[in-house]
Amino acid sequence: MGHPKKLRKKWKRPRKMFDRERIKFEKELKKKYGFKRKKEIWKLEYDFKNIIRRARKILATKDKEAEKILLNKLVKYGLINEKSNLEDVLNLKLDDFCSRRLQTIVYKKGIANTINHARQLITHKKIIVGDRIINQPNYFVSKEEEKKIKLKEKPKKDKSEKKEEKSVNAENVSGEKTEEDTKVKSEETKKETEEKEVNNKN
């Protein structure tokens, strides 16, 4: 089993790294769902295969309690309906899992203009899910959390604060102008004194 404190890999590399069909499929997923790295697809695929493996095992052992736990979990994340069974679980595809990512849902809700724009908003901590700021595009969103997704609002400044900022800026500008005027005057006086000295020598 390994040490319980030791972190384990939650993804696996494909056996055939240069399989043409797999590379083509991954490119389509990257374009459609805005994945940045193939490693993100492999992680999601690992979770997807684990769910399918669990469903097959439950079908073989006919464990009703394990079946109920698995179905409730998938219903919670909006992957199946409440009336679904294990056969519906086995009919799930990787696209169904991709559609429950935070990046995909932010785009579908119309918060972002494009799928890549949705990723940018998430990574820049502009998206709030409930009371939390989540900056992971691959965050798996439940049905309840989907209703609580919103864009982070900018803090509004009071009119008094805006007036103070304007007055400070005006003072800075006026101060800069006075400094420039004094510099110009000092240069003019230096030139006049130099010209007088030259005339007196002549």
C-alpha positions as CSV (number, residue, x, y, z in Angstrom):
1,M,0.0,0.0,0.0
2,G,2.7,2.5,0.8
3,H,3.1,5.0,3.5
4,P,-0.2,6.9,4.4
5,K,1.6,10.3,4.6
6,K,3.3,9.9,1.3
7,L,1.5,11.7,-1.6
8,R,0.6,9.5,-4.5
9,K,0.3,10.2,-8.1
10,K,-3.3,10.9,-9.1
11,W,-2.7,10.4,-12.8
12,K,-0.9,8.1,-15.3
13,R,0.8,8.7,-18.5
14,P,-0.6,6.9,-21.6
15,R,1.0,3.6,-22.5
16,K,1.4,4.7,-26.1
17,M,2.7,8.3,-26.1
18,F,2.7,8.7,-29.9
19,D,-0.7,7.1,-30.7
20,R,-2.2,9.2,-33.5
21,E,-5.8,8.8,-32.6
22,R,-5.2,9.7,-28.9
23,I,-3.2,12.8,-29.8
24,K,-6.0,13.9,-32.1
25,F,-8.6,13.3,-29.4
26,E,-6.5,15.3,-26.8
27,K,-6.1,18.2,-29.3
28,E,-9.9,18.4,-29.7
29,L,-10.4,18.4,-26.0
30,K,-7.8,21.1,-25.5
31,K,-9.5,23.3,-28.1
32,K,-13.1,22.6,-26.8
33,Y,-12.5,22.8,-23.1
34,G,-9.5,25.1,-22.9
35,F,-7.0,22.7,-21.3
36,K,-3.5,24.2,-21.1
37,R,-1.5,21.0,-20.6
38,K,-2.1,17.3,-21.5
39,K,-1.4,16.4,-17.9
40,E,-4.7,18.1,-16.9
41,I,-6.5,15.7,-19.3
42,W,-4.7,12.7,-17.9
43,K,-5.7,13.6,-14.4
44,L,-9.3,13.9,-15.3
45,E,-9.2,10.7,-17.4
46,Y,-7.7,8.9,-14.3
47,D,-10.7,10.0,-12.2
48,F,-13.1,9.0,-15.0
49,K,-11.6,5.5,-15.3
50,N,-11.7,5.0,-11.5
51,I,-15.4,5.7,-11.5
52,I,-16.0,3.2,-14.3
53,R,-13.9,0.6,-12.5
54,R,-15.9,1.1,-9.3
55,A,-19.2,0.7,-11.2
56,R,-18.0,-2.5,-12.8
57,K,-16.9,-3.9,-9.5
58,I,-20.2,-3.1,-7.8
59,L,-22.1,-4.8,-10.7
60,A,-20.0,-7.9,-10.2
61,T,-20.3,-8.0,-6.4
62,K,-23.9,-6.5,-6.2
63,D,-23.0,-4.4,-3.2
64,K,-26.1,-2.2,-2.7
65,E,-24.5,0.1,-0.2
66,A,-21.5,0.9,-2.4
67,E,-23.9,1.4,-5.3
68,K,-25.9,3.9,-3.4
69,I,-22.7,5.8,-2.3
70,L,-21.4,6.0,-5.9
71,L,-24.7,7.0,-7.4
72,N,-25.3,9.8,-4.8
73,K,-21.8,11.1,-5.5
74,L,-22.4,11.3,-9.2
75,V,-25.8,12.9,-8.7
76,K,-24.2,15.5,-6.5
77,Y,-21.9,16.6,-9.3
78,G,-24.6,16.5,-11.9
79,L,-23.1,13.7,-13.9
80,I,-26.3,11.5,-13.7
81,N,-30.0,11.9,-12.7
82,E,-31.5,10.7,-9.5
83,K,-33.3,7.9,-11.4
84,S,-30.1,6.7,-13.1
85,N,-28.5,3.3,-12.4
86,L,-25.1,1.7,-12.8
87,E,-25.7,1.1,-16.6
88,D,-26.0,4.9,-17.0
89,V,-22.7,5.3,-15.1
90,L,-21.0,2.9,-17.5
91,N,-22.3,5.0,-20.4
92,L,-20.6,8.2,-19.2
93,K,-17.9,9.7,-21.3
94,L,-14.8,11.8,-20.6
95,D,-16.7,14.8,-22.1
96,D,-19.3,14.6,-19.3
97,F,-16.5,15.0,-16.7
98,C,-14.9,17.9,-18.7
99,S,-18.3,19.7,-18.7
100,R,-18.3,19.8,-14.9
101,R,-15.0,21.7,-14.6
102,L,-15.1,25.3,-13.3
103,Q,-13.6,26.7,-16.5
104,T,-16.4,25.1,-18.6
105,I,-19.2,26.2,-16.4
106,V,-17.9,29.8,-16.1
107,Y,-18.0,30.0,-19.9
108,K,-21.4,28.3,-20.3
109,K,-22.9,30.7,-17.7
110,G,-21.9,33.6,-19.9
111,I,-19.5,35.1,-17.3
112,A,-16.6,34.8,-19.8
113,N,-16.5,35.6,-23.5
114,T,-14.5,32.6,-24.5
115,I,-13.3,29.4,-22.9
116,N,-9.7,30.8,-22.6
117,H,-11.1,34.0,-21.1
118,A,-12.8,31.8,-18.5
119,R,-9.4,30.3,-17.6
120,Q,-7.8,33.7,-17.3
121,L,-10.6,35.0,-14.9
122,I,-10.2,31.9,-12.7
123,T,-6.4,32.0,-12.5
124,H,-6.4,35.7,-11.8
125,K,-8.8,35.1,-8.8
126,K,-11.8,36.9,-10.3
127,I,-14.3,34.0,-9.8
128,I,-16.1,33.3,-6.5
129,V,-17.9,30.0,-5.7
130,G,-20.1,30.7,-2.7
131,D,-17.8,32.5,-0.2
132,R,-14.5,31.2,-1.6
133,I,-12.2,32.4,-4.4
134,I,-11.1,29.4,-6.5
135,N,-8.2,29.8,-8.9
136,Q,-8.2,26.2,-10.2
137,P,-9.7,25.8,-13.7
138,N,-10.0,22.0,-13.1
139,Y,-12.1,22.4,-9.9
140,F,-15.0,19.9,-10.1
141,V,-18.2,21.8,-9.5
142,S,-21.2,20.3,-7.7
143,K,-24.9,21.2,-8.6
144,E,-25.2,23.3,-5.5
145,E,-22.0,25.2,-6.1
146,E,-23.0,25.9,-9.8
147,K,-25.7,28.3,-8.6
148,K,-23.2,30.2,-6.5
149,I,-20.6,31.0,-9.2
150,K,-20.2,34.7,-9.8
151,L,-17.6,37.3,-10.8
152,K,-15.8,39.1,-8.1
153,E,-16.9,42.7,-7.9
154,K,-14.5,45.6,-7.7
155,P,-14.8,47.5,-4.4
156,K,-16.6,50.8,-5.0
157,K,-15.0,54.0,-3.8
158,D,-16.9,56.7,-2.0
159,K,-17.3,60.1,-3.5
160,S,-15.3,61.7,-0.7
161,E,-12.4,59.4,-1.4
162,K,-12.5,60.3,-5.1
163,K,-12.5,64.0,-4.2
164,E,-9.5,63.6,-2.0
165,E,-7.6,61.7,-4.7
166,K,-8.4,64.5,-7.2
167,S,-7.2,67.2,-4.8
168,V,-4.0,65.3,-4.0
169,N,-3.3,64.9,-7.7
170,A,-4.0,68.6,-8.4
171,E,-1.6,69.5,-5.6
172,N,1.1,67.3,-7.0
173,V,0.7,68.8,-10.4
174,S,0.8,72.3,-9.1
175,G,3.9,71.5,-7.0
176,E,5.6,70.1,-10.1
177,K,4.8,73.2,-12.0
178,T,6.2,75.5,-9.3
179,E,9.4,73.5,-9.2
180,E,9.8,73.7,-13.0
181,D,9.2,77.5,-12.9
182,T,11.9,78.0,-10.2
183,K,14.4,76.0,-12.3
184,V,13.7,78.0,-15.4
185,K,14.0,81.3,-13.5
186,S,17.3,80.2,-11.9
187,E,18.7,79.3,-15.3
188,E,17.7,82.7,-16.8
189,T,19.3,84.6,-13.9
190,K,22.6,82.6,-14.4
191,K,22.6,83.5,-18.1
192,E,22.0,87.2,-17.4
193,T,24.9,87.3,-14.8
194,E,27.2,85.5,-17.3
195,E,26.4,88.1,-20.1
196,K,27.0,91.0,-17.7
197,E,30.4,89.6,-16.7
198,V,31.4,89.2,-20.4
199,N,30.3,92.8,-21.2
200,N,32.2,94.2,-18.2
201,K,35.4,92.4,-19.3
202,N,35.1,93.9,-22.8
